[in-house]
Amino acid sequence: MKYKCSICGYVYDDAQHDVAFADLPDSWECPLCGAPKAAFEPIEEASLQEAAAEITTDAANIPTTTAFKEDVDESMQKLSIGQMAALCSNLARGCEKQYMPHEMALFNELAEWFTSHTPKVDDDTVADIAARLKQDIADYPMTNRTCVEQADRGAQRVLAWGEKVTRMLSSLMDRYQREGDALLQEKEIWVCSVCGFVFIGPAAPELCPVCKVPAWKFNKIERRKQS
């Protein structure tokens, strides 16, 4: 049997290891991204062939041009100041990846302005954040279908990264609810500056499990000092 990490795509093949996946302890983690054993899903050759056929069929059915619907919900056309800050920050990261430093600087400037004008809100609890992440994961299939209908392959690629990052965050939140601050003991928090992947460990991974950029693209998150 083969098992695939739902976050980074790492495949554990029973035939290539001395210990079968089912016999691994529950504390075992993905060697690439640190995801828990529970994040792995069984895969079989038949299912892989079916998935490949489905992708080929979907690609053939994608129209070359698609008109946007006019009856879009009004709430989907307006962004809050905080959402604008996040949007500009993500656009800056996209410009960085495309080696567009001038545009990146402009989007970062906009992101800082929107951030400075974002109203303060009460902090969510850990449970609230964990619930929001699970809802985001549940919403990805519908969002992906919309991108396919609109033939927006760029958005599909962004969603592929976003879903992996969200799944990892959800996994970390679940672990934090179980382990508390022990999860961070003698470890650091690292965030990929390109895709937002979060890694907990003594050092950043050599390659980002999601977008494959090198370790120097990771930023170490400084913790707040205890008062």
C-alpha positions as CSV (number, residue, x, y, z in Angstrom):
1,M,0.0,0.0,0.0
2,K,1.0,3.6,-0.6
3,Y,-0.1,6.6,1.6
4,K,0.1,10.2,0.5
5,C,0.5,13.3,2.7
6,S,-2.5,15.5,2.0
7,I,-0.4,18.6,2.7
8,C,2.9,18.2,0.8
9,G,2.2,15.2,-1.4
10,Y,5.0,13.0,0.2
11,V,4.3,9.3,-0.5
12,Y,5.0,6.6,2.0
13,D,5.4,3.3,0.1
14,D,5.2,0.2,2.4
15,A,7.3,-1.7,-0.2
16,Q,10.2,0.7,0.3
17,H,10.2,0.7,4.1
18,D,10.9,-1.9,6.8
19,V,7.8,-0.7,8.8
20,A,4.4,-0.7,7.2
21,F,2.5,2.6,7.4
22,A,-0.2,1.1,9.5
23,D,2.3,0.0,12.1
24,L,3.9,3.4,12.5
25,P,3.1,5.1,15.8
26,D,0.5,7.9,15.9
27,S,3.2,10.3,16.9
28,W,5.0,9.7,13.5
29,E,5.3,12.8,11.3
30,C,5.8,13.4,7.6
31,P,9.5,13.7,7.0
32,L,9.0,16.6,4.6
33,C,6.5,18.9,6.1
34,G,6.0,17.6,9.7
35,A,2.3,16.7,9.2
36,P,0.9,14.1,11.5
37,K,0.2,10.5,10.4
38,A,-3.5,11.3,10.4
39,A,-2.9,13.7,7.4
40,F,-2.0,10.7,5.2
41,E,-4.5,9.1,2.9
42,P,-4.2,5.6,1.2
43,I,-3.8,5.6,-2.5
44,E,-3.9,2.7,-5.0
45,E,-2.8,2.3,-8.5
46,A,-6.4,2.1,-9.8
47,S,-7.4,5.3,-8.1
48,L,-4.4,7.1,-9.5
49,Q,-5.3,6.0,-13.0
50,E,-8.9,7.2,-12.5
51,A,-7.7,10.5,-11.2
52,A,-5.4,11.0,-14.2
53,A,-8.3,10.2,-16.6
54,E,-10.6,12.6,-14.8
55,I,-8.0,15.4,-15.0
56,T,-7.6,14.8,-18.7
57,T,-11.3,14.8,-19.3
58,D,-11.8,18.0,-17.3
59,A,-9.0,19.8,-19.1
60,A,-10.5,18.8,-22.5
61,N,-13.9,20.3,-21.4
62,I,-12.5,23.6,-20.2
63,P,-13.8,26.3,-22.5
64,T,-11.2,28.7,-24.0
65,T,-13.3,31.7,-23.1
66,T,-15.9,32.1,-20.4
67,A,-18.0,35.1,-19.7
68,F,-18.5,36.1,-16.0
69,K,-22.0,35.9,-14.7
70,E,-23.6,39.2,-14.1
71,D,-25.7,38.0,-11.1
72,V,-22.8,37.9,-8.7
73,D,-23.6,38.3,-5.1
74,E,-23.0,41.9,-4.1
75,S,-21.1,40.9,-1.0
76,M,-18.5,39.2,-3.2
77,Q,-17.7,42.5,-4.9
78,K,-16.7,44.3,-1.8
79,L,-13.6,43.8,0.3
80,S,-12.9,45.1,3.8
81,I,-9.8,47.0,4.7
82,G,-8.2,43.9,6.2
83,Q,-9.0,41.9,3.1
84,M,-7.4,44.5,0.9
85,A,-4.3,44.4,3.1
86,A,-4.1,40.6,2.6
87,L,-4.8,40.9,-1.1
88,C,-2.0,43.4,-1.6
89,S,0.4,41.4,0.5
90,N,-0.4,38.3,-1.6
91,L,0.1,40.3,-4.8
92,A,3.4,41.5,-3.6
93,R,4.5,37.9,-3.0
94,G,3.4,37.0,-6.5
95,C,5.5,39.9,-7.9
96,E,8.5,38.7,-5.9
97,K,8.2,35.2,-7.4
98,Q,8.0,36.8,-10.9
99,Y,11.1,38.9,-10.2
100,M,9.2,42.2,-10.3
101,P,10.8,44.2,-7.4
102,H,9.2,47.6,-8.3
103,E,5.7,46.2,-8.4
104,M,6.4,44.2,-5.3
105,A,7.4,47.3,-3.4
106,L,4.3,49.1,-4.5
107,F,2.0,46.3,-3.4
108,N,3.8,46.1,0.0
109,E,3.4,49.8,0.5
110,L,-0.4,49.4,-0.2
111,A,-0.5,46.4,2.2
112,E,1.2,48.4,4.9
113,W,-1.3,51.3,4.5
114,F,-4.3,49.1,4.6
115,T,-2.9,47.2,7.6
116,S,-2.3,50.4,9.5
117,H,-6.0,51.4,8.9
118,T,-7.5,48.1,9.7
119,P,-9.8,48.4,12.8
120,K,-8.7,46.4,15.8
121,V,-10.8,43.4,16.7
122,D,-10.9,41.0,19.6
123,D,-8.5,38.1,19.3
124,D,-10.1,34.8,18.4
125,T,-9.7,31.8,20.7
126,V,-7.6,28.8,19.5
127,A,-10.9,26.9,19.1
128,D,-12.4,29.6,17.0
129,I,-9.4,29.7,14.6
130,A,-9.3,25.9,14.4
131,A,-13.0,25.9,13.4
132,R,-12.5,28.7,10.8
133,L,-9.6,26.7,9.2
134,K,-11.8,23.6,8.9
135,Q,-14.5,25.6,7.3
136,D,-11.9,27.0,4.8
137,I,-10.9,23.4,3.9
138,A,-14.5,22.4,3.4
139,D,-15.0,25.4,1.0
140,Y,-12.0,24.6,-1.2
141,P,-13.8,22.1,-3.5
142,M,-16.6,24.6,-4.4
143,T,-14.0,27.3,-5.0
144,N,-11.9,25.0,-7.2
145,R,-15.0,24.1,-9.3
146,T,-15.7,27.8,-9.8
147,C,-12.1,28.3,-11.1
148,V,-12.5,25.3,-13.5
149,E,-15.8,26.8,-14.8
150,Q,-14.1,30.1,-15.4
151,A,-11.1,28.4,-17.0
152,D,-8.8,30.3,-14.6
153,R,-5.8,28.0,-14.3
154,G,-3.7,30.6,-12.4
155,A,-6.3,30.7,-9.7
156,Q,-6.3,26.9,-9.6
157,R,-2.6,26.9,-8.9
158,V,-3.0,29.5,-6.2
159,L,-5.8,27.4,-4.6
160,A,-3.6,24.3,-4.7
161,W,-1.0,26.0,-2.6
162,G,-3.6,27.6,-0.4
163,E,-5.3,24.4,0.4
164,K,-2.0,22.7,1.4
165,V,-1.1,25.6,3.6
166,T,-4.5,25.7,5.2
167,R,-4.5,21.9,5.9
168,M,-1.1,22.3,7.6
169,L,-2.3,25.2,9.7
170,S,-5.4,23.2,10.7
171,S,-3.1,20.3,11.7
172,L,-0.9,22.5,13.8
173,M,-4.0,24.1,15.5
174,D,-5.3,20.6,16.3
175,R,-1.9,19.6,17.8
176,Y,-1.7,22.8,19.8
177,Q,-5.1,22.2,21.3
178,R,-3.8,18.7,22.4
179,E,-0.2,19.6,23.4
180,G,-0.3,23.3,24.3
181,D,3.0,25.1,24.6
182,A,4.8,21.8,24.6
183,L,4.4,21.8,20.8
184,L,6.8,24.8,20.6
185,Q,9.3,23.7,23.2
186,E,12.8,24.1,21.9
187,K,11.5,24.8,18.4
188,E,11.0,27.8,16.2
189,I,8.1,28.9,14.0
190,W,9.1,29.4,10.3
191,V,6.8,30.9,7.6
192,C,7.6,30.6,3.9
193,S,7.6,34.1,2.5
194,V,6.3,32.9,-0.9
195,C,3.4,30.6,-0.2
196,G,2.8,31.1,3.6
197,F,3.6,27.5,4.6
198,V,4.2,27.2,8.4
199,F,6.8,24.9,9.7
200,I,7.7,24.2,13.4
201,G,11.2,22.9,14.1
202,P,14.7,24.0,15.2
203,A,15.5,25.1,11.6
204,A,13.6,25.9,8.4
205,P,13.2,23.0,6.0
206,E,15.8,22.8,3.2
207,L,12.9,23.2,0.6
208,C,9.4,24.4,1.2
209,P,7.2,21.3,0.9
210,V,4.5,23.3,-0.9
211,C,6.3,25.7,-3.3
212,K,9.8,24.3,-3.3
213,V,11.7,27.5,-2.5
214,P,14.9,27.1,-0.5
215,A,15.3,27.6,3.3
216,W,16.4,31.2,3.1
217,K,13.0,32.2,1.8
218,F,11.6,31.3,5.3
219,N,11.1,33.9,8.0
220,K,11.5,33.1,11.6
221,I,8.6,34.4,13.7
222,E,9.8,36.2,16.8
223,R,7.7,35.3,19.9
224,R,6.2,37.9,22.1
225,K,8.1,38.4,25.4
226,Q,6.4,37.3,28.5
227,S,5.7,40.4,30.7
